[in-house]
Amino acid sequence: ARAILFGITIKGGNIMPYLLIRHKTEDYAKWKAVFDKVGPIRKAAGEKSYALCHVAGEPNNIVLINEWDNMDNLQKFLQSDDLKAAMQEAGVTEKPEIHVLEPIEKGAL
């Protein structure tokens, strides 16, 4: 199965993909409270782990990288009303930059 989300083509399959989202928020603390509140929703949707960052020197410019159990669950989450409602409640101030990433190699240094 193929779908186009936010201009990105993704394919169904069994790989464990990553989702990279960058967006600006009104206030990081407000955003983080909503992010934590919807953690169980993300986990139930197939999120395996996440890394939360901000652009250096810009604490309200959030970068989030999530690992998902499979591409189909990631696709469903991106299209979910839960995600849209959470972004609105959290004070996201611009259209998010969203990238679906297929891993090539994973290692430790």
C-alpha positions in Angstrom: 0.0 0.0 0.0 1.2 3.5 -0.7 -0.1 6.8 0.6 0.8 10.4 0.2 0.8 12.4 3.5 1.9 16.0 3.6 3.5 15.5 0.2 5.5 12.4 1.4 5.0 9.0 -0.2 5.3 6.1 2.2 5.0 2.4 1.6 3.5 -0.3 3.8 5.8 -2.9 5.1 7.5 -4.5 8.1 10.4 -2.1 8.6 10.6 0.0 11.8 10.5 3.5 10.4 11.2 6.8 12.0 9.1 9.9 12.0 10.9 13.3 12.2 8.7 16.3 13.0 9.9 19.9 13.3 7.6 22.7 14.3 7.5 25.9 16.3 5.3 26.2 19.4 4.0 29.1 21.5 5.5 27.8 24.6 7.6 24.7 25.2 6.2 23.9 28.6 2.7 24.0 27.3 3.7 21.8 24.3 5.5 19.3 26.5 2.5 18.9 28.9 0.3 17.9 25.9 3.1 15.7 24.5 3.3 13.8 27.8 -0.5 13.5 28.0 -0.8 11.8 24.6 2.2 9.5 25.2 -0.1 6.5 25.9 -2.0 7.3 22.6 1.3 7.3 20.7 2.5 4.1 22.3 -0.9 2.3 21.6 -0.6 3.6 17.9 2.8 1.9 17.6 5.5 4.3 18.8 8.5 2.4 20.1 10.7 5.2 21.3 11.3 8.9 20.8 14.1 11.6 21.0 13.0 15.1 21.8 15.2 18.1 20.8 15.0 21.7 20.0 17.0 23.8 17.5 20.0 25.2 19.3 19.2 28.5 20.9 15.5 28.2 19.9 13.7 26.4 22.8 10.2 26.7 21.1 11.5 25.2 17.8 10.9 21.5 18.5 12.4 18.6 16.7 10.9 15.2 17.5 12.2 11.8 16.2 10.0 8.8 16.9 10.6 5.1 16.0 7.5 3.2 15.0 6.8 -0.5 14.9 5.8 -0.5 11.3 4.9 1.8 8.4 1.2 1.1 8.4 0.8 2.2 12.0 2.9 5.3 11.4 0.6 6.2 8.4 -2.5 5.7 10.5 -1.1 8.0 13.3 -0.2 10.7 10.8 -3.8 10.7 9.6 -5.3 10.5 13.0 -7.6 13.1 14.6 -5.6 12.5 17.9 -2.4 14.0 16.3 -4.3 17.0 14.8 -6.0 17.7 18.1 -2.8 17.4 20.1 -0.9 19.8 17.9 -3.7 22.3 18.2 -4.0 22.0 22.0 -0.2 22.2 22.4 0.0 25.5 20.6 1.8 24.5 17.4 2.2 27.8 15.5 3.0 26.7 12.0 2.5 23.8 9.7 4.9 21.1 10.8 7.7 19.9 8.7 7.2 16.1 8.6 9.6 13.5 7.2 9.0 9.7 7.2 12.4 8.0 7.3 13.3 4.5 6.3 16.3 3.2 8.2 19.4 2.2 6.3 21.7 1.3 9.2 21.6 1.7 12.9 24.7 1.5 15.1 26.3 2.6 18.3 29.4 4.7 18.7 
